[in-house]
């Protein structure tokens, strides 16, 4: 993955540092997380935030091989 240096508002970086620390993410990873959510929300404006959040979690679980078959009834 290529990296690029960019200038960001100091308040955004400070908030990302605080939230990232609470969620065990680095500041850059927290900003990437917010960007991913923003991109998904813009591409799917009718989806509620909680649905998008659960979709991201589900994808991570799938990639980690932690899915269980759903049993109907």
N, C-alpha and C positions, 0 to 999 in steps of 0.2 A: 504494500500500500504506500503510495506516495504521500508525502506530507508537505504542507505549505504554511509559511508564517503569514498571519494576517493580523491586522489591528482590530481590537474589540474594545467596546466601551468598558471602562474600568468597573462600573457598577455591575455589569453582566458577569464579568470574570469573578468579581468578589462573591456574587450570589452563587455562581456555579461552584466556586471553591467550597462554600459553606454547605450547599446541598449535596455536592459530590462527596464531601467528607462524611456526612450523615448517612449516605447511601453506599459508602465504600467504593466510590469511583474517583478517579483523578479528575482534575478540573477539565482537561481536554475531553475525557470520556463523558463527563456530564454534559458538556456543550454538544458533543456529537449525539448524545441521547436526545437532548432537546431538539436538535436539528432533525433527527430521524422522526420524532413524533410530529414536528411541524410539517415535514414533507408528507407524511402519511395523512395528516389531517387536511392539508391543502388538496391532496389528490382525492380525498374521500370526505367532502364537507358534510355529508349527511350522517356519518358515523359518529356516535358519541365517544368521548375520550376514553371511557372505561372499556369499551369494546376494542379500541386501538391498543390500549395498555395490555389487555388480555391476549390480543393477537401477537404482540411482541413477546410476551411471556411464553405463549404456546410455541412460537417458532424456536425460542431458545431451548425449551424442553425437548422439542423434536430433535434439534441439532445435538443435544446431549444424550439422546437415546432414552429419555425418561417418560415416554408416552405409554399410556395403558389403554387397551381396547375399551371402548364404551360398550356397556351391556344394556340393551333396551329391556324395559320391563322389569 
